[in-house]
Amino acid sequence: MEHIRTPKVEQVRLLDRFGNKATSGTLYLTATHLIFVESSSTAGSQEIWILHHHIASVEKQSLTTTGCPLLIQCRNFRVVHFVVQRERDCHDIYSSLLRLLRPVVYEELYAFAYNPKQNDQQREEGWQLIDLGAEYERMGVPCDQWQLTDVNRDYKVCETYPRNLYVPITASKPIIVGSSKFRSKGRFPVLTFFYQEKKAAVCRCSQPLSGFSARCLEDEGLLQAISRANHNSRFVYVMDTRPKLNAMANRAAGKGYENEDNYSNIRFQFVGIENIHVMRASLQKLLEVVGVRTLSMSDYLMGLESSGWLRHIKAVVDAAIFLTKAVTVEGASVLVHCSDGWDRTAQVCSLGALLMDPYYRTIKGLMVLIEKDWISFGHKFADRCDQLDGDPKEVSPVFTQFLECVWQLTEQFPQAFEFNEWFLLQIHEHVHSCQYGNFLGNNQRQREELQLRERTHSLWAYLLSEQHNYMNPFYSPAHAERHPVLEPSTLPYHFKFWRNMYHQFDRSMHPRQSILKTTLTLRENSRKAEDTLHALEKRLHQLGVTPVVTSEPPAAPLPPARDRRRSSPPNNAPLLPPLRPDSLILGEAPLSRKEAQRREEEEQEQQNDQGGEELGEEATESSASSSSDTERTVEGSSATDSRKQSYGELEGKTYNGEACKEEPASVVNLEFGVARMTC
Amino acid sequence: MEKSGSIDSLGSKRSSSRQPSVDSLSSTSTRSDRSGQAKPPSADSVSPTELSPELRVRPKAPIKAESDKEEPQLLPNETVQDMTKDVTYICPFIGALRGTLTITNYRLFFKSTDREPAFVLDLPLGVVSRVEKIGGASSRGDVSYGLVCKDMRNLRFAHKQMEDSLRKSIFEVLMKFAFPVSNGLQIFAFEYGQVFPENGWKVYDAQAEYKRLGIPNESWRITKVNDHYELCDTYPSTLVVPVNIPDDEVKRVAAFRAKGRIPVLSWIHPESQATVTRCSQPMVGVNGKRSKEDEKYLQAIMDANAQSHKLFIFDARPSVNAAANKMKGGGYESEDAYQNAELVFLDIHNIHVMRESLRKVKEVVYPNIEESHWLSNLESTHWLEHIKLILAGALRIADKVESGKTSVVVHCSDGWDRTAQLTSLAMLMLDGYYRTIQGFQVLLEKEWLSFGHRFQMRIGHGDKNHTDADRSPVFVQFMDCVWQMTRQFPAAFEFNEYFLVTILDHLYSCLFGTFLCNSEQQRVKEEIPKRSVSLWSYINSQLEEFTNPLYVNYYNHVLFPVVSLRHLELWVGYYIRWNPRMRPQEPVHQRYKELLAKRAELQKRVEELQREVTNRSASSSSERAGSPTRSITPVQTFV
């Protein structure tokens, strides 16, 4: 708190990034958040909450006639542009933020202060939701060829690996230890995914310290053991995910790649994914292109191409497809590595597993996958996401890229994934929010030292409690049965710009109608109808009649506390749970929050009044009231707020005339389309 | 429906596997898969788009007994003209295939049993734009022919040189029947004798449509002045003009407008009475000629709308082009001459630019896509840029009418290409009726067909002159814009993507009379409705295929699409549908239909139970009254 000099500034204007509209309101600075509250008497007044950890950069621009501009860029791709009337206020906020967004020690992170009003037991249960031991069992290990090794029990062999590692039965301790000495950072080959059907394994490691000629018998022995553990194939694929040039360059530093002559039975393959620096620059370029206010079609397409971002995404997907084919078609085991084996290796292994195993395409499964391939195997979240003030060269959107690959797949296979886009966005949000303990630190050992399990909460518990928001209504488990292995197409037009990620907070860029939202509403309606059905059946039962048509036995009469969401009052909220930004993509919260509240109130009222007997009526009431009038206007009402401004601007443009003739860009200013009622 | 049964088997002899692997899947074998189940008499049409899966999952039609026959199932009055074995089709995706080629007076049918499932290529001759012999006879005696098609693909065949040099090559037969007009033959639409349960010629009735719009009213009247097309031969007979302009003045206005295409009403706002009117350019010329009558006429259009004292004239052309037209006697309205009128140029390019642009798109997407330069290649076609300008123009028109409550006049040069695009798109945004299947048909019949978009010229039905500078994909471009809108408002349109693709397929197929001729006058003269079948007869006889399950009736909504480039994409489902690697999207729509069905069932059950409860509780005294009697969630009211 000592860093906050001015906790509240009034009459701050918020400029729209792509339009000419501005809203004025009050800016609050708390220990954890920067909050902008629109000063407007209307009910739908806007509120923006920005967590300090989300802020990537703050820029104070030179004073103008209207005030002092403050430009804030966030890691979740929100860009806000405030204009503060007095320069002194602006400077205060600016310097406070500068300090606040650069925490020096982990204890300063929000996760250590965040308290969602759970007791210790609930928190503990939250952490136990994901059990990697059980996950390996689900895959079918340990088995006759693979066993759990305790060699890293005390992080002695490799401190960036988890304690529990799975290796071939024939790999003895000396072999493992010997191999680890020959691998960069001691990250020796271990199992990460087991394809039970063909008994083929996906293993991961870091690059060998081969230099130009060095070799290591133990390492060769370990690869041999991996090969022997799979009877389907006489060889192991070794995928080096780097471009060949980079791998060669590493040889000069005493590292490098496996020499096929030294290892019997390997097939070596480069797949050419660029390194973290290239990816960082690429995303930066992409954001610059799409951040231009009046962008021409050709600048957009050329910029998109020259940023290379979609090409990099394709490279990762291509690598995952290669891995999948090797395992599922050829039945061969594959060893994947890059340089350190925690960036590109994590991307390829996890994406490959996602393609091979339908389980990872469920909500819980994706959590497990991230927990396994990213968190436990030591993807350096702290460095890559810049959690503490660190080396900017270590920051890179590797995990964002993985999430985008998943998204691109969901676009190609809308029925194959249990989760929707909003789930991916929420994970991305919280990887950077530092609100939960899961992603803090760089590896498991560090997390244990920080005692995260005791001192912070788990994101997965929170996401699971909210999982109805993340359900993909098109998900079909039957599809997963029919197509256990996904074969995505990699034609270039299948890789699209992820508008909802990079423009999530730019209202004017949102689609006018979302199929997802429509479908969710439909699902919700069905669910309510089902509730009503059950209630009615129950009621009939009370009346002593058995329903004529036998339907499935009434399951849970009411959904388990699904719609319970508290609204957070703006004043005391910073430390209050659950901070839940509305899904901007879906317009409002996926299932309208107000409606949920009203439903809840109604429920309570009626339960109070009638002792919870009249379930049927109450359900009827809520579904009926939510049906026609209120919902019909959603489209219209959400549009009205932006309507006036956009028209004003639009008319101004055309009436002024000169603007519209000079730059064809005025056309872009028509971007605010709205649908509404005419009568 | 049984009528259409005869075309059921069109094309498909053997259904291919449901999920052919990428390698073995050829665009055409998908087609045979599809047409086996659905029954488009089709322009060979599979679009493996996100819609086709709906069709895919439908129960398979029983395999036809004649499945090993090598000739197609013929349509009524379709006759085989020639048939040759041992023809090689050089497929750009799967390589050379040997098989039998059949030419009828309607289609080209190629079947190869080399591979399993049998490969079938079935296309109406109408889509063929040109046939050329490639090179001379090769050393092995093969002659090779290339077919350039109007629907974004090229086909290549080869066959042995005829030993009997007197006998005509099958490709000479093909050329004859592919270009019947040039060869003094009849277009197949005049022979096609299919009868459908619906009569599509009745879909559009000008009087009824104007009545729907509330015309005539105190400001607008229907005039008979063009009853026999003497005022303007490219306009329909029924025209709506301002009440206070008598017919003889209308005639003088016609003299001042290119081709006599006077400003007439296309659409009127139900509340504000703001109107969309269309016309051709004024004959201003280099000397800046003026016409008192024309000025008075536009004033009358403005006066007809009490809400606004302004009139917007949208000239679709770039201002440079409009100025250049003065040299040819045309031009644009000067703001001096027209009081209170404001002229806006929409910068949309002419038919030649559009033709060139789409040609480049074809180059980029067919047969193969260069992966590393996909986006820059796409950019170099400028196609999306043109789409954007057209949508942006239509949006400005719609916005002026809806929000500005101001009447607008839209024209380009002749008022039958860009003008038709703009007015019809604006109307699609403004009026929910046009977003229904029937309404869309009315929109096409009215704004495109009756107002004389020159389909015959732009498409070149049955005409071998493929270099004709009058050809242009103006209508395709319009349909692309519609598709872009459906992408942004997935629930606002009653029709689905398959509907749009089907219309485009039959734009070329010459199976139906709908898109023949250049104007209403010609159609009347040729007795098209009497002598041919309407495309709408076919479509309206199986609406289920073309219905969008997400549709919610947004009758009263005005749609303002975002014309940001971030929302525009290439219509892959149309332009790239021949590429077998264009993986069809999974059947989201199918899933949605299931959900709808489930809900309907639940609601039915709830209502049943409610009735039951009401009955019971009425009879049982222990329960309070007031049980739910009102009906639950009406099916179609969510957003």
Boltz contact constraints between the chains, C-beta under 6 A:
constraints:
  - contact:
      token1: [A, 297]
      token2: [B, 384]
      max_distance: 6.0
  - contact:
      token1: [A, 297]
      token2: [B, 385]
      max_distance: 6.0
  - contact:
      token1: [A, 297]
      token2: [B, 388]
      max_distance: 6.0
  - contact:
      token1: [A, 297]
      token2: [B, 565]
      max_distance: 6.0
  - contact:
      token1: [A, 298]
      token2: [B, 379]
      max_distance: 6.0
  - contact:
      token1: [A, 300]
      token2: [B, 565]
      max_distance: 6.0
  - contact:
      token1: [A, 301]
      token2: [B, 375]
      max_distance: 6.0
  - contact:
      token1: [A, 301]
      token2: [B, 378]
      max_distance: 6.0
  - contact:
      token1: [A, 301]
      token2: [B, 379]
      max_distance: 6.0
  - contact:
      token1: [A, 302]
      token2: [B, 376]
      max_distance: 6.0
  - contact:
      token1: [A, 302]
      token2: [B, 379]
      max_distance: 6.0
  - contact:
      token1: [A, 304]
      token2: [B, 375]
      max_distance: 6.0
  - contact:
      token1: [A, 305]
      token2: [B, 375]
      max_distance: 6.0
  - contact:
      token1: [A, 305]
      token2: [B, 376]
      max_distance: 6.0
  - contact:
      token1: [A, 414]
      token2: [B, 586]
      max_distance: 6.0
  - contact:
      token1: [A, 414]
      token2: [B, 588]
      max_distance: 6.0
  - contact:
      token1: [A, 415]
      token2: [B, 586]
      max_distance: 6.0
  - contact:
      token1: [A, 474]
      token2: [B, 588]
      max_distance: 6.0
  - contact:
      token1: [A, 474]
      token2: [B, 591]
      max_distance: 6.0
  - contact:
      token1: [A, 489]
      token2: [B, 581]
      max_distance: 6.0
  - contact:
      token1: [A, 489]
      token2: [B, 583]
      max_distance: 6.0
  - contact:
      token1: [A, 491]
      token2: [B, 581]
      max_distance: 6.0
  - contact:
      token1: [A, 492]
      token2: [B, 371]
      max_distance: 6.0
  - contact:
      token1: [A, 492]
      token2: [B, 374]
      max_distance: 6.0
  - contact:
      token1: [A, 493]
      token2: [B, 572]
      max_distance: 6.0
  - contact:
      token1: [A, 499]
      token2: [B, 566]
      max_distance: 6.0
  - contact:
      token1: [A, 509]
      token2: [B, 566]
      max_distance: 6.0
  - contact:
      token1: [A, 512]
      token2: [B, 488]
      max_distance: 6.0
  - contact:
      token1: [A, 512]
      token2: [B, 489]
      max_distance: 6.0
  - contact:
      token1: [A, 513]
      token2: [B, 489]
      max_distance: 6.0
  - contact:
      token1: [A, 513]
      token2: [B, 490]
      max_distance: 6.0
  - contact:
      token1: [A, 513]
      token2: [B, 491]
      max_distance: 6.0
  - contact:
      token1: [A, 515]
      token2: [B, 490]
      max_distance: 6.0
  - contact:
      token1: [A, 518]
      token2: [B, 491]
      max_distance: 6.0
  - contact:
      token1: [A, 521]
      token2: [B, 638]
      max_distance: 6.0
  - contact:
      token1: [A, 522]
      token2: [B, 595]
      max_distance: 6.0
  - contact:
      token1: [A, 525]
      token2: [B, 633]
      max_distance: 6.0
  - contact:
      token1: [A, 526]
      token2: [B, 598]
      max_distance: 6.0
  - contact:
      token1: [A, 526]
      token2: [B, 599]
      max_distance: 6.0
  - contact:
      token1: [A, 526]
      token2: [B, 602]
      max_distance: 6.0
  - contact:
      token1: [A, 529]
      token2: [B, 602]
      max_distance: 6.0
  - contact:
      token1: [A, 529]
      token2: [B, 603]
      max_distance: 6.0
  - contact:
      token1: [A, 529]
      token2: [B, 606]
      max_distance: 6.0
  - contact:
      token1: [A, 530]
      token2: [B, 602]
      max_distance: 6.0
  - contact:
      token1: [A, 532]
      token2: [B, 606]
      max_distance: 6.0
  - contact:
      token1: [A, 533]
      token2: [B, 605]
      max_distance: 6.0
  - contact:
      token1: [A, 533]
      token2: [B, 606]
      max_distance: 6.0
  - contact:
      token1: [A, 536]
      token2: [B, 609]
      max_distance: 6.0
  - contact:
      token1: [A, 536]
      token2: [B, 613]
      max_distance: 6.0
  - contact:
      token1: [A, 539]
      token2: [B, 613]
      max_distance: 6.0
  - contact:
      token1: [A, 540]
      token2: [B, 613]
      max_distance: 6.0
  - contact:
      token1: [A, 543]
      token2: [B, 616]
      max_distance: 6.0
  - contact:
      token1: [A, 543]
      token2: [B, 620]
      max_distance: 6.0
  - contact:
      token1: [A, 617]
      token2: [B, 628]
      max_distance: 6.0
  - contact:
      token1: [A, 620]
      token2: [B, 628]
      max_distance: 6.0
  - contact:
      token1: [A, 623]
      token2: [B, 632]
      max_distance: 6.0
  - contact:
      token1: [A, 623]
      token2: [B, 633]
      max_distance: 6.0
  - contact:
      token1: [A, 627]
      token2: [B, 633]
      max_distance: 6.0
  - contact:
      token1: [A, 627]
      token2: [B, 637]
      max_distance: 6.0
  - contact:
      token1: [A, 628]
      token2: [B, 637]
      max_distance: 6.0
  - contact:
      token1: [A, 631]
      token2: [B, 638]
      max_distance: 6.0
  - contact:
      token1: [A, 631]
      token2: [B, 639]
      max_distance: 6.0
  - contact:
      token1: [A, 632]
      token2: [B, 639]
      max_distance: 6.0
  - contact:
      token1: [A, 634]
      token2: [B, 639]
      max_distance: 6.0
  - contact:
      token1: [A, 635]
      token2: [B, 639]
      max_distance: 6.0
  - contact:
      token1: [A, 647]
      token2: [B, 403]
      max_distance: 6.0
  - contact:
      token1: [A, 667]
      token2: [B, 392]
      max_distance: 6.0
  - contact:
      token1: [A, 670]
      token2: [B, 392]
      max_distance: 6.0
  - contact:
      token1: [A, 670]
      token2: [B, 395]
      max_distance: 6.0
  - contact:
      token1: [A, 671]
      token2: [B, 562]
      max_distance: 6.0
  - contact:
      token1: [A, 671]
      token2: [B, 564]
      max_distance: 6.0
  - contact:
      token1: [A, 673]
      token2: [B, 560]
      max_distance: 6.0
  - contact:
      token1: [A, 673]
      token2: [B, 561]
      max_distance: 6.0
  - contact:
      token1: [A, 673]
      token2: [B, 562]
      max_distance: 6.0
  - contact:
      token1: [A, 674]
      token2: [B, 560]
      max_distance: 6.0
  - contact:
      token1: [A, 675]
      token2: [B, 557]
      max_distance: 6.0
  - contact:
      token1: [A, 675]
      token2: [B, 559]
      max_distance: 6.0
  - contact:
      token1: [A, 677]
      token2: [B, 556]
      max_distance: 6.0
  - contact:
      token1: [A, 678]
      token2: [B, 556]
      max_distance: 6.0
  - contact:
      token1: [A, 678]
      token2: [B, 558]
      max_distance: 6.0
  - contact:
      token1: [A, 679]
      token2: [B, 556]
      max_distance: 6.0
